[in-house]
Amino acid sequence: RYPSRVAPHNVFVDLHAVAGKADLAPARPIGWTFAVDDPRWAAAPKDDDVTGRVGGDRFSFPADGDRYVVRWNGQPYADGRTGTKATTDNVVMMSVTNAPDGNADVNGAQSVKSDTTGRGKVAIFRDGRRLTGTWQRSGPSKPLRFRDDDGHDIPLAPGRTWVLLVG
């Protein structure tokens, strides 16, 4: 945990270090597809001012060239160790159902569990453009897919992806 950040946004994990210390099974595909180019993105409507709410927090992702700057409650989101402003190549906004999980934070606010099994609406942003469709996942350990209205996978840009579970 980085003390300069507000919980729960202060937990960071070095996955390479964890993988080196654990006896892990080989990685499995998570269901996402990636492509540098796809004709659907060239035809997609421009949308370079992405915003979404998760609980009481507001996230925004103004476009900066072909990437997005991550902002949290109006402030640039920065790496807790280096101070470098966070950027992302893709923003995925999944519409989910939230339900109380029986826990509360130190201030008494109830926490929720976001259901990411089944299906729901999704909006995906990359290169200053937006495609919409559905997300689908048949079980908690199954791949998560993003599909357009014709049932084809929506490819993400290679690089970083920021996912918002909006419920």
C-alpha positions as CSV (number, residue, x, y, z in Angstrom):
1,R,0.0,0.0,0.0
2,Y,1.2,3.5,-0.9
3,P,0.4,5.9,2.0
4,S,0.2,8.8,-0.5
5,R,-3.0,7.4,-2.0
6,V,-6.5,7.0,-0.6
7,A,-7.7,3.4,-0.1
8,P,-8.7,1.4,-2.0
9,H,-6.6,3.0,-4.7
10,N,-3.4,2.5,-2.8
11,V,-2.8,-1.2,-3.4
12,F,-0.2,-2.0,-6.1
13,V,1.2,-5.4,-7.1
14,D,4.3,-6.3,-9.0
15,L,2.9,-9.3,-11.0
16,H,6.4,-10.2,-12.2
17,A,7.7,-10.5,-8.7
18,V,4.6,-12.5,-7.6
19,A,5.0,-14.9,-10.5
20,G,8.6,-15.5,-9.6
21,K,7.7,-16.5,-6.0
22,A,4.7,-18.6,-6.7
23,D,4.2,-22.0,-8.3
24,L,1.7,-20.9,-10.9
25,A,-0.1,-22.8,-13.6
26,P,0.5,-21.5,-17.2
27,A,-1.5,-18.4,-18.1
28,R,-4.9,-19.1,-19.9
29,P,-6.5,-16.8,-22.4
30,I,-8.9,-14.3,-20.7
31,G,-11.1,-13.9,-23.8
32,W,-10.0,-10.5,-25.0
33,T,-8.8,-10.0,-28.6
34,F,-6.3,-7.4,-29.7
35,A,-5.6,-5.8,-33.1
36,V,-3.5,-2.9,-34.2
37,D,-6.0,-2.2,-37.0
38,D,-9.6,-3.1,-37.6
39,P,-11.9,-1.5,-40.1
40,R,-14.7,-1.1,-37.5
41,W,-12.5,1.3,-35.5
42,A,-11.9,3.5,-38.5
43,A,-15.7,3.8,-39.1
44,A,-16.6,4.2,-35.4
45,P,-17.9,7.5,-34.1
46,K,-15.3,9.8,-32.6
47,D,-15.6,10.1,-28.8
48,D,-12.5,11.5,-27.1
49,D,-14.1,12.7,-23.8
50,V,-14.9,9.5,-21.8
51,T,-16.4,9.7,-18.3
52,G,-17.9,7.2,-15.9
53,R,-19.0,6.8,-12.3
54,V,-18.1,3.9,-10.1
55,G,-19.7,4.3,-6.7
56,G,-19.0,7.8,-5.5
57,D,-15.9,8.2,-7.8
58,R,-15.9,9.9,-11.1
59,F,-13.4,8.7,-13.7
60,S,-12.6,10.6,-16.9
61,F,-10.3,9.8,-19.7
62,P,-9.5,12.8,-22.0
63,A,-7.8,11.7,-25.2
64,D,-4.2,12.6,-25.6
65,G,-3.2,11.5,-29.1
66,D,-4.0,7.8,-29.4
67,R,-4.0,7.3,-25.6
68,Y,-6.2,8.4,-22.8
69,V,-5.1,10.2,-19.6
70,V,-6.6,8.7,-16.5
71,R,-8.3,11.2,-14.1
72,W,-10.0,10.3,-10.8
73,N,-12.4,12.8,-9.3
74,G,-10.9,15.6,-11.5
75,Q,-7.3,14.9,-10.7
76,P,-4.7,13.1,-12.8
77,Y,-4.2,9.6,-11.6
78,A,-0.5,9.0,-11.1
79,D,1.8,6.1,-10.4
80,G,2.2,6.0,-6.6
81,R,5.9,5.2,-6.8
82,T,7.1,7.4,-9.7
83,G,4.4,10.1,-9.9
84,T,4.1,9.5,-13.6
85,K,0.6,10.3,-14.9
86,A,-1.4,7.1,-15.8
87,T,-2.4,6.6,-19.4
88,T,-4.3,3.8,-21.1
89,D,-4.8,2.7,-24.7
90,N,-8.3,1.3,-24.1
91,V,-11.2,2.2,-21.8
92,V,-13.8,-0.5,-21.3
93,M,-17.1,0.4,-19.6
94,M,-19.1,-2.6,-18.6
95,S,-22.7,-2.2,-17.4
96,V,-23.0,-4.7,-14.4
97,T,-25.3,-5.4,-11.6
98,N,-24.0,-4.5,-8.1
99,A,-25.3,-6.1,-4.9
100,P,-24.2,-5.6,-1.3
101,D,-21.5,-8.1,-0.3
102,G,-22.0,-7.9,3.5
103,N,-18.9,-5.9,4.1
104,A,-18.4,-2.2,5.0
105,D,-15.3,0.1,4.9
106,V,-13.9,1.8,7.9
107,N,-16.4,4.6,7.5
108,G,-19.3,2.2,7.5
109,A,-20.1,2.5,3.8
110,Q,-21.4,-0.8,2.4
111,S,-19.3,-2.4,-0.2
112,V,-20.7,-4.1,-3.3
113,K,-19.9,-7.1,-5.5
114,S,-20.1,-6.5,-9.2
115,D,-21.6,-9.4,-11.1
116,T,-19.5,-10.1,-14.2
117,T,-21.1,-13.3,-15.3
118,G,-23.9,-13.5,-17.8
119,R,-24.0,-10.6,-20.2
120,G,-24.5,-6.8,-20.3
121,K,-23.8,-3.7,-22.4
122,V,-20.3,-2.6,-23.0
123,A,-18.7,0.6,-24.5
124,I,-15.1,0.4,-25.6
125,F,-13.0,3.4,-26.4
126,R,-9.7,3.5,-28.3
127,D,-7.9,5.9,-30.6
128,G,-10.5,8.6,-29.7
129,R,-13.4,6.4,-31.0
130,R,-16.2,4.4,-29.4
131,L,-17.7,1.0,-30.3
132,T,-20.6,-0.5,-28.3
133,G,-21.9,-4.1,-27.9
134,T,-22.2,-6.7,-25.2
135,W,-19.9,-8.4,-22.7
136,Q,-20.4,-12.1,-22.1
137,R,-19.0,-14.5,-19.6
138,S,-20.6,-17.9,-18.7
139,G,-18.9,-18.3,-15.3
140,P,-16.4,-16.7,-12.9
141,S,-13.4,-18.6,-14.2
142,K,-14.5,-18.4,-17.9
143,P,-13.2,-16.0,-20.5
144,L,-14.8,-12.6,-20.8
145,R,-15.6,-11.5,-24.3
146,F,-16.6,-8.2,-25.8
147,R,-18.7,-8.6,-28.9
148,D,-20.3,-6.2,-31.4
149,D,-24.0,-6.4,-32.4
150,D,-23.1,-9.0,-35.1
151,G,-21.5,-11.3,-32.5
152,H,-17.9,-10.6,-33.6
153,D,-15.2,-9.9,-31.0
154,I,-14.3,-6.2,-30.5
155,P,-10.5,-5.9,-30.6
156,L,-8.7,-3.8,-28.1
157,A,-5.6,-1.9,-29.0
158,P,-2.4,-3.7,-27.8
159,G,-1.3,-2.0,-24.6
160,R,-2.9,-0.9,-21.4
161,T,-6.6,-1.4,-20.7
162,W,-8.7,0.4,-18.0
163,V,-12.0,-1.4,-17.1
164,L,-14.8,0.3,-15.3
165,L,-17.6,-1.8,-13.8
166,V,-20.5,0.6,-13.9
167,G,-23.6,-0.6,-11.9
